[in-house]
Amino acid sequence: MNLTLGLYVPGTSIIHRTRPGWKMIAVVLFIIAITVLIDGLGPALGVLAFSGLGYGVARIPWRVALGQLLPALPFLMFIAIIQAFYGKWEQGLITTITVLASVVAATLLTLTTKVSDMMDALEAVLAPTRKIGVPVDTIVLTLSLTLRMIPLQLQTVLDVRDARKARGLGMSVLAFGVPVIVRTINRARNMADGLAARGVGD
């Protein structure tokens, strides 16, 4: 499985050409709106189709699109199962679909916008708050590192899974979780040492 989360797909579509700041605002408003307003299965399917249409407009390859959405499916299935367990299967389905629509919109943003451009736009928005002591540079750096670490963290999970399969080992939560946690902590320490060596955070 190829991890494409965080991948930028170059293009000339209207979505690609839209300024990063406007795209970020549109995604936030879209997610807020569907969370507050959607209360039926029909409207939920409608917003999912609408958000999915963006992949077509941006000419995103279907393999890339699937690579963006597959990591979220276990979480979405968990939501649906919990709701169904409490006898609210329809509400669970609505919630699952709206969350999926939000994921589609958010990943469309990352697919059509370079991380550096998103961070520049965010920095421009936050710039006036420097006057009241807001650490804008630190906030932007933190968000940038977070976006870049998501694919690496997913890759760690897959590497541990594949290693256990190759050894014919089981998939208990403890045996699977410990190597993932250890690798994550080691990566965080290495990154912290690298940033400290460059004087970041002084």
N, C-alpha and C positions, 0 to 999 in steps of 0.2 A: 504494500500500500504506500503510495507516495503522498507525503504530507504537503499540502499546498496552502495551509492556513497562513495568512499573512502575505501570500504571493501577490505581486502586482502584475497585472496583465496589460501590457501596452495596447493602446488603441486610439482611434480618432472619433469615437462616438460622442454624442452630446453629453453623455454622462461623464466620460473621460474629460471633456473640455470644461465642464462646470467647475467653478472655483471650489477648492477643498472646503473652505469655510461654509459655503452655502450647502454643500453636500452633507457636511457634518450636522448642520442645523436641521436640514430636511430629515435626516435619519432619526435624530432625537425626537423631533415633533411627530414623526410617523409612529414611532414606538409608543410615545405617550398617548397619542390619539387612539390607536387600536387597543391599548391596554384599558383605557377609560371607556371607550364608546362601544366596542364590539361585545354583544351579548347574545348572539345567535350563531348557529352553525353556518347558515348561508352567508352572512356578512364575513365570517371568519375565513371561509373558503375564498370569498371575493378578494379580501386583502392579501391572502396568500398568493392568489393568481396575479394580482397587481404587482406585488413585490417580485415575484418570479419573472414577470415580464421584463424587469430591468436587466436580467441576465441576457435576454434576447436582444434588447436594445444595445447593450454594451458588447454584444458578440462574444460572450464568455463561452469557451468550449465546455461541453456538457461534462466531460471528465473532470475538469477543474471545478465546476459547480458541485459535482457530487463529492469531490474531495473536501470542499468547504463544509458541506452539510452532514456528512457521515459521522464526524466526531460528536455532533450534538444529538444524534438519534437515541443513544442510550438514556441520556437525561430526559429527553422528551417522552420516551416510553415509560420511564419511571413516573413522570407526572401523570400520564394517562392511567397507569395501573393503580396508583394511589387514589385517584379520584374515583375510578371504577370500584375500588374496594369499599369505598364509603357510599356507594350507590349513586354517585353523581357522574355517571359515565359520559353524559352529553356535555356537562360543564367541563369535564376533563378533556374531552375531545376539542372543545372550543379553545380551552387554555393552551393545549398542545399545539394547535394550528396557529394561534396568534403568536406564541413564542417562536415557532418555526418561521413565521413571516418576519418577525423581528431579526432572527438570525440571518435570514436571506438578505434583508436590507443592510444589516451591519457588514456582512461579508462582501456584498456588492460594493460598499464604500471602500473596503480595503483592497479589493481586486482592481478598482479603477482609480485609486489614489495612492501615490507613493507615501510611505510612512514619513519621510522627511517633509513632504508638502503638508501633511496633516499636522505635524508638529509645528511647522512654521505658522500655519493658520491659527493653531491654538495659542501659540506664543503671542501673536498679534492681538488676539482677543483678550488675553490676560494682561497684556503689557500695562494698561492703565492702573492695574492693582498693585504694581510695584511701589507706587507712592504711599500705600498704606502698609507696606512691609510684607506683602505676599511673595514667597520665594518662587517666582515664575519659572526661572531656569531649572530649579530642582523638580518642580511639578512636571514640566515638559520632559525632562530627562527620565523621570520615573515612568511616565506613560510610554515613552518611546522604548525603554528597556522592557517594559511589560509586554508590549506588542511583539517585540522581537523574541521574547522568551517563550511565548505560547507554542510556536511550532517546535522548539527544542524540547519543551516539556512533554508534548505529545509524542515526539520521537523517542524520548526516554521510556515512556510507558510501553510503546510498541517494541522497543529493543528488549526490555525485560520480558515481555510476553513471549517474543520469539525465542529468546535464550532458554526460557523454561520449557517451551515446546520442544526445542532441539534436544534437550536433556531428558525428555520424557517425564518431566516433573508435573505435579498437580498445580492448580491455580488457586490455592487458598489465599484469603485476604492478607494474612500476615506474611506469608512467603512471597507474595507478589508485591505487597506494599513497602516492605522494608528496603529492598534494593532501589525502588523508585525514590523513596525518601532520602536514602543515603546519597544517591547520585544528585538529587536536587540540592541537598545541603552543600555538597562539594562544589557544585557549579556556582551556587550563591556565594560561597566563600572565595572562590577564585575570582569572581566578578568584583566582589567587594575589595579584594586585595588590588586588583587592577585599577579600580577607580581611585582607591586611596593613594596608589603610587603616582597617579596623575594629578593628585591634589583636588579631586572632586569632593565637594562637601566641606572643604576647609572654611 
